[in-house]
Amino acid sequence: MNAFNIQSKTSLSLLTFVMPQGCCPEKCWQCPEFAFLRDRWMMQQYTVNVDRIHPVCRSQFSDIEMKDWHPNLGRSSSPRYMAIADLIAMDLRSGVLAVGDRLPPQRELAKRLNVDFTTVARGYVEAQKRGLVDSHVGRGTFVTGGVDRERRGFSSDATPDQRRASAIDLTMNMPPEPDDLDLIARMREGMSAVATNLVPLLRYQGFGGSGMDKEAAAAWLSRRGLVPSQDRIFVTPGAHPALLAILSMLAKPGQMVLSEAITYPGIRSIAAQLRLSLTGLPMDEDGILPGAFADACERVAPKALYLNPTLQNPTTITMPQQRREEICAVARRYHVPIIEDDAYGFIPLHGPAPLAAMAPDLAWHIGGLAKCIGAGLRLAFVVAPDMKAAWPFASAMRANNVMASPLTIALATRWIEDGTADAILRFIRAESAARQEMARALLPKGTFQADPLAFNIWLPLPHGWTRSTFASHMRASGIGVVASDAFTVEGPPMEAARVCLGGPVSREALSGALAFMAHALESAPEMASTFF
């Protein structure tokens, strides 16, 4: 180690600066007062302003006064040890803590918070993983504010690459994107923590997720009332590959699969790719009709029933509990497997229980993260009905996809464990509710179908408008409008469209687009047309 005697200009006291192990002044580029040492680092005596020293280096001084910090654990919904790290980050952003502050010793903070010593110790370790603090035996724990993250490639000064920011597919039904700076900072902290294991996360890994990833998936699924054993849980690279694997196991080309008459476009594409015969069942305001399901079972002996039962895409219908029980009873009577695409299941605060909770031996449950956290993760938690079904599913997924990305799995696990996933979900709920209020305020009353928490509205078009004309009219509005053709399983599509209220569009831009839409709906197409 290299030691330097340093005289402070502020206190006139002689201090000893001990360089971090493996470091020399040539590497302390962040320290303005030490920059000149790169040429003369063997010299022993320097006069240095302690207040200007880089916080990582400043933490070497043992006489820095301890910060009188009294965090309130109730401000974070995370486990207590995670909450300590969360509160360090929060208080840094609010100014309660500053870079260079010396935090209370672990035992003292444990007494203040009335928690175990190990809880505080784990909290400090967690904060260090996030780059928020730096600990030194015999000297204490010091706030660094994440400045050492620059050395790991997570500089807070980095700016978004607009080439990536502009990439968007408006045909997808997207949740509102987070714009809360504290939430975004928390998400970035999760990525920074995951990056500490970057090299092993770039390796090939076994399919289905590690033990810790399955634990996180089980904890997440338990909020929907699902408590499967870990050997029935698989972390997959999104819902689409899972649907493809499940359908390829259950049905052969030419065989019948049932769905809603107006359904998710993805299942139509997958059925076509597998050369399956997809038949739509009639619906009412509660979803598919149990009688129609039973009749189809009698007539064609379907191999599976696909359902999107919560905030159904595109109609926003949520199948109530009683209807779910009736559908499960029919499926059990005719031994028809259910494929439950629960993409939106986490959005309602108190939604009905999943079909997989009512008929766990019949239902494949697909809990995608695209709508409740973020589509870029490309992850879904799949629950197989039993081990006999789980083995061929794992083989099919491994053959088609090898594995889900360990990087995104680790990030999802991290966000679930530290409460970030819950924070994202709360934002999505609140913002979706606000945007649905805008739609109700701006669009003609009674002209559309929606749920207060849905990302979209289902819009039957007034007389005179065709779905293609309306979609073309709204193309420049900046919001996603998809004609009913994409959702119709059989027969002529109705004159209707799905209108997405989420995605990167701001509330201000959405308000303008909805006002533009309202004008169109109240006018004849030839009067509203923007084409000449």
Number of C-alpha atoms within 10 A of each C-alpha: 9 15 12 16 15 19 19 16 13 10 10 11 10 12 16 14 18 17 16 16 8 8 12 15 19 14 13 19 14 15 17 13 18 21 16 13 17 14 10 11 15 13 9 11 10 14 13 17 17 20 13 12 18 21 25 23 19 21 28 19 15 16 10 16 10 15 16 12 16 10 17 11 17 10 12 17 15 20 14 19 22 23 25 26 25 27 20 24 24 19 14 18 14 10 9 12 21 18 20 23 22 26 21 18 14 20 15 12 20 17 12 13 17 9 14 14 16 13 18 25 18 17 23 24 19 21 28 21 21 26 23 25 30 23 20 12 6 7 15 19 22 27 27 26 25 26 20 20 18 13 9 12 11 18 13 12 7 9 7 8 8 8 7 8 9 9 8 10 10 18 14 13 23 21 27 24 17 20 11 11 9 13 15 14 15 22 19 15 25 21 20 21 19 22 20 13 12 14 9 12 17 11 11 12 15 12 20 24 22 16 11 12 24 22 17 20 26 20 15 21 20 12 11 19 14 20 16 18 14 14 15 18 27 27 26 29 25 22 23 20 18 29 22 20 22 22 21 18 14 15 19 14 13 12 17 21 22 24 24 25 19 24 23 22 16 15 21 19 14 19 21 13 11 16 16 20 17 25 18 22 23 16 15 9 12 15 24 23 17 21 14 14 21 17 13 17 22 11 8 12 17 23 20 25 24 23 22 25 26 26 25 24 24 28 24 24 22 21 22 16 15 11 15 21 16 14 22 23 16 17 22 15 11 13 16 21 21 27 23 23 27 27 23 26 25 22 20 16 10 9 17 18 18 23 25 25 16 17 20 20 15 22 26 26 27 28 28 29 23 20 21 23 26 20 15 10 19 19 26 27 26 27 28 28 21 18 13 10 16 20 13 14 20 20 14 19 22 17 11 12 16 18 19 25 22 23 19 18 27 24 21 24 21 22 23 20 20 23 19 24 22 18 20 21 20 16 21 24 22 12 21 23 17 14 23 21 13 17 22 16 13 18 18 14 9 8 14 19 15 19 19 18 22 29 30 29 23 23 22 18 17 16 10 13 19 17 23 15 14 23 19 16 19 21 14 10 16 16 21 24 27 26 23 23 19 18 23 19 22 13 9 9 15 15 19 22 27 27 24 24 30 26 20 20 16 16 16 8 14 21 18 15 20 22 17 17 20 16 16 20 20 13 15 14 18 11 10 16 15 10 7 3
